[in-house]
Every structure is written in C-alpha cells, then in structure tokens.
C-alpha cells in the first residue's frame, strides 16, 4: 500500500526529508511519492513518517497500490539489502 500525496499538498517541504527510502520528490506542482520506493516506512519505523509530519493530512494510502505488510517488508529488504528482524 504505497502512499500518495493529494492535491491538498501545500508544498511545505516537511515530508521529503522524513522519507527513509527517498520516495518523495517534487513533482510538477506538488510533492509526489514513487510507489516503487514507498514501503510506508515498514522496516524503518512503526508509522509512516511523512504522514506523521504532514500539517494538512494529504498523504493517504494509494488505492491503486494495495500491498500487504509482508509485501512492504519484502520491498524494504530489496531496497535496503537488510533482512527483517
């Protein structure tokens, strides 16, 4: 379940540095999330860090990228080369 940023984004710049996978980047108008890199912070943190810091709550789960926690953990392991504990 990769996350996505909606057009309610105010470009406040707080989410991008919080992403441990560098999945968040500036798009043409607002920040966007690369679903291939987003693990919802699984493997890194207990909660999605971008969601935690977003002042306008514009980062929901992307309904087009539904993934289980196990799939997110596998993506984390592939991206980082680290095995889950």
trRosetta pair geometry for C-beta under 8 A, 3 or more apart (Angstrom, degrees):
i j d omega theta_ij theta_ji phi_ij phi_ji
1 40 6.2 22 83 -43 87 141
1 61 4.6 -22 174 -153 115 116
1 62 6.9 164 -174 48 60 71
1 65 6.2 123 -141 108 30 79
1 66 5.4 4 -89 -135 80 43
1 67 4.9 -135 -18 42 48 72
1 72 7.2 -38 34 -63 70 124
2 23 7.8 -147 -151 -178 108 148
2 33 6.5 174 166 124 104 121
2 35 3.6 134 90 -138 173 84
2 36 8.0 -2 -91 -25 150 23
2 38 4.0 100 -142 77 91 126
2 40 7.1 -154 -120 -45 32 87
2 61 7.7 121 82 -157 33 64
2 62 4.9 -11 85 31 81 128
2 65 4.0 -22 33 116 100 148
2 67 6.8 62 -26 8 67 123
3 33 5.4 -10 88 97 81 176
3 38 5.5 -139 30 -173 78 147
3 40 6.0 122 -33 -95 102 80
3 48 6.2 109 -52 -154 146 153
3 50 6.8 172 96 69 159 130
3 51 7.0 -136 -125 -54 152 105
3 59 5.2 22 174 175 127 95
3 60 7.0 169 -151 98 79 25
3 61 6.1 -69 -105 -106 59 40
3 62 6.1 125 -177 -19 12 91
4 32 7.9 -21 -153 -153 70 66
4 33 5.7 -141 -112 42 38 118
4 35 7.7 -13 -76 -74 86 102
4 59 7.1 176 80 -149 36 58
4 60 6.5 -18 57 69 86 70
4 61 7.5 46 14 151 87 17
4 62 3.9 101 -29 -81 113 96
4 65 7.8 137 -47 26 105 122
5 9 5.1 37 166 -64 112 133
5 15 7.4 160 -94 83 130 168
5 24 7.6 83 -37 -131 134 101
5 30 6.1 -153 123 132 122 116
5 31 5.1 -10 89 91 176 85
5 32 5.9 -137 42 -109 116 33
5 33 5.8 131 -13 -16 93 98
5 58 5.9 49 -161 122 70 99
5 59 5.5 -23 -97 -98 68 78
6 9 6.5 163 77 -27 50 84
6 58 4.5 -124 50 -170 92 91
6 59 7.6 -146 4 -74 81 31
6 60 6.8 38 -35 14 115 101
7 29 7.8 10 -130 103 89 128
7 30 6.3 -177 -124 -7 51 154
7 58 7.8 -129 60 -163 22 131
8 56 5.5 -158 139 139 105 126
8 57 7.9 -19 107 81 141 59
8 58 3.9 -160 78 -105 101 123
9 30 3.9 112 72 -162 134 128
9 31 5.6 -151 -165 35 153 86
9 56 7.1 164 -113 67 30 134
9 58 4.9 -160 -67 103 61 152
10 55 7.4 -50 40 71 130 107
10 56 5.6 120 -7 -21 111 147
10 58 7.9 149 -8 -1 73 147
11 26 7.8 53 -133 -126 103 99
11 30 6.1 -126 -65 -127 89 65
11 31 6.6 151 -107 -23 63 90
12 15 7.9 88 69 -7 89 85
12 55 6.1 33 11 26 172 119
12 56 7.8 151 -11 -5 131 107
13 16 6.2 -46 -159 22 57 116
13 17 7.8 37 162 -5 78 101
14 17 7.5 -71 -167 39 35 95
14 18 6.9 27 151 -19 67 121
14 53 4.7 -141 140 144 117 120
14 54 7.0 173 81 -91 114 41
14 55 7.1 86 30 -16 147 96
15 18 5.7 -75 -158 37 38 114
15 19 6.8 42 156 -37 74 100
15 24 5.4 -141 125 -160 101 167
15 31 6.1 145 66 121 125 166
15 49 8.0 139 -147 113 65 79
15 50 3.9 50 -151 -143 102 97
15 53 6.1 174 -87 79 59 111
15 54 5.8 21 -73 -78 113 88
15 59 6.9 151 -118 -64 147 145
16 19 6.4 -54 -161 11 31 111
16 24 4.6 -144 -109 107 59 117
16 25 7.1 89 -124 -93 110 28
16 26 7.5 -15 -86 -47 143 77
16 31 6.3 -134 -62 -129 98 135
18 24 7.9 28 58 23 77 147
18 49 4.0 -156 161 132 112 117
18 50 5.4 160 84 -77 122 59
18 52 7.5 -155 -178 59 153 101
18 53 5.4 180 -50 13 160 143
19 22 6.0 141 107 -79 111 18
19 23 5.2 -129 -178 39 141 79
19 24 4.5 162 -21 9 151 106
19 38 7.9 -63 -147 -106 122 77
19 49 6.7 -174 -82 71 40 115
19 50 5.9 13 -70 -55 89 113
20 41 6.5 94 21 -122 116 78
20 44 4.3 168 42 -130 162 162
20 45 7.4 157 -14 -12 136 103
20 49 7.2 100 -19 14 90 142
21 37 4.6 168 140 166 118 93
21 38 6.6 173 71 -95 142 32
21 39 6.0 125 -41 9 150 99
21 44 7.7 -134 -38 -30 87 146
21 76 7.9 -105 -80 -114 126 69
21 79 5.9 -3 -133 159 111 157
22 25 7.8 43 169 -60 74 94
22 37 6.5 -68 80 172 64 150
23 33 5.2 29 137 -160 104 79
23 34 4.8 -134 -156 52 73 84
23 35 7.8 83 -164 -74 123 15
23 36 7.9 -178 -126 69 102 54
23 37 3.6 -175 -96 98 91 108
23 38 4.3 132 178 -67 165 72
23 39 8.0 180 -38 3 147 64
24 31 5.6 11 -175 178 100 119
24 32 7.3 164 -148 83 57 36
24 33 5.5 -28 -93 -98 68 73
24 34 7.9 -138 -64 10 23 78
24 50 6.2 145 -58 -97 146 143
25 31 6.9 161 85 -152 26 74
25 32 6.0 -25 67 62 75 83
25 34 6.8 40 8 -28 113 103
26 30 8.0 -134 -150 143 61 20
26 31 5.8 -54 -101 -99 48 64
26 32 7.6 71 178 16 11 81
27 30 5.7 5 52 69 111 50
27 31 6.4 121 5 -155 89 12
27 32 3.8 75 -50 -18 121 118
33 37 7.9 -139 178 68 73 93
33 38 5.2 40 167 -62 116 137
33 50 7.8 -175 -90 65 125 173
33 59 7.7 91 -37 -141 140 102
33 62 7.6 -145 77 -44 124 129
34 37 4.4 44 90 21 110 109
34 38 6.6 167 82 -24 54 89
35 38 5.5 -52 -131 32 38 114
35 62 6.2 -80 -99 52 122 162
35 65 4.6 -136 -153 -102 138 161
37 79 6.7 107 -139 -116 67 141
38 65 7.9 73 71 126 122 153
39 42 4.6 -111 153 47 99 86
39 43 5.9 -17 135 24 150 113
39 44 7.3 117 81 2 123 105
39 72 4.7 121 -161 -172 76 90
39 73 7.6 102 -164 -76 121 27
39 75 5.1 -174 -96 92 100 113
39 76 4.6 88 -141 -68 163 89
39 79 7.0 -130 -39 20 129 145
40 48 4.8 -65 -166 -83 71 109
40 61 7.9 -2 -93 -107 130 89
40 72 5.8 -38 35 -142 102 148
41 44 4.8 -93 -165 64 72 107
41 45 4.2 -31 165 50 127 97
41 46 7.8 -14 117 54 120 19
41 47 6.6 20 74 105 144 29
41 48 4.9 171 8 -110 117 46
41 49 5.4 125 -84 -8 144 85
42 69 6.2 174 -122 -153 145 73
42 72 4.0 82 38 128 151 121
42 73 5.5 -94 144 -71 124 64
42 75 7.9 79 70 60 116 99
42 76 5.6 -125 99 -41 83 137
43 72 7.5 -154 -15 136 101 86
43 73 5.9 140 -61 -128 102 64
43 76 3.2 151 -10 -179 158 158
43 77 7.2 -156 -111 -48 146 60
43 80 6.9 -176 145 12 141 144
43 82 7.1 135 -176 83 120 118
43 84 6.1 -96 -111 -97 92 95
44 49 7.8 -57 109 -20 125 121
44 76 7.2 -153 -26 -137 81 126
45 48 7.5 146 82 -89 117 16
45 49 5.7 89 37 -51 161 98
47 51 6.9 -107 160 69 97 113
47 52 5.7 97 115 -59 122 117
48 51 4.1 62 89 11 110 114
48 52 6.7 177 92 -17 57 85
48 59 7.3 -152 127 125 136 129
49 52 5.4 -52 -149 32 36 118
49 53 6.5 15 162 -5 69 108
50 53 6.4 -68 -148 44 30 96
50 54 6.1 43 156 -43 67 106
50 59 5.4 -165 120 -149 107 172
51 54 5.8 -45 -141 14 29 118
51 57 7.8 41 -158 -130 76 63
51 59 4.9 -136 -90 85 73 122
54 57 5.8 131 110 -79 114 29
54 58 6.1 -141 179 35 136 70
54 59 5.2 -179 -41 3 162 116
61 65 7.9 -140 174 72 76 85
61 66 7.7 56 158 -100 119 66
62 65 4.2 29 91 32 118 105
63 66 6.9 3 -162 -53 42 97
67 71 4.0 -123 -172 91 99 131
67 72 5.4 123 118 -54 122 81
67 75 7.4 8 174 -15 159 136
68 71 4.7 101 51 5 74 100
68 72 7.0 -136 97 -2 42 86
69 72 5.6 -54 -148 38 34 113
69 73 6.3 37 151 -22 66 105
70 73 5.6 -51 -146 35 31 112
70 74 6.5 34 152 -20 63 103
71 74 5.6 -51 -148 35 33 112
71 75 6.4 35 151 -19 64 103
72 75 5.5 -52 -150 35 34 113
72 76 6.4 40 148 -23 64 102
73 76 5.4 -47 -148 32 35 117
73 77 6.4 36 152 -19 65 103
73 84 5.1 -2 -171 -60 117 150
74 77 5.7 -51 -148 36 33 112
74 78 6.4 33 152 -18 64 106
75 78 5.7 -55 -148 37 32 112
75 79 6.1 28 155 -17 66 110
76 79 5.9 -61 -145 40 26 108
76 80 6.0 -9 169 9 65 117
76 82 7.4 -49 142 67 90 98
76 84 7.0 76 86 -71 124 101
77 80 6.6 -70 -131 52 21 89
77 81 7.4 61 179 -111 54 6
77 82 6.2 -116 -124 78 60 54
77 83 6.0 37 -129 -109 115 39
77 84 6.1 -75 -69 -27 111 86
78 81 8.0 18 -173 -65 17 44
